[in-house]
Amino acid sequence: MKWIAAGFVALVLAVLSFNAFIANDLSRQSSGNRLIAMLTDLYGWLLGSIGAIPTGILFAVCAVGIIVLAVRDGKAT
């Protein structure tokens, strides 16, 4: 189950990273869902504050980190 959750979250972060690298501003879209609207505003704020490339790198590092944590969780210490 953890692999499904880790894979899904990593995939979402990878897509967000790709969108940041191509400077696709998701904040131009609107949503009736408050959570999605809040996350879209946060994404737009990140793009505006630190730029597209650093935002893409941030999301890519988070995606890799989630996979690494999922792999390390299964190993005995």
Secondary structure, 3 states (H helix, E strand, C coil): CHHHHHHHHHHHHHHHHHHHHCCCCHHHCCCCCHHHHHHHHHHHHHHHHHCHHHHHHHHHHHHHHHHHHHHHHHCCC
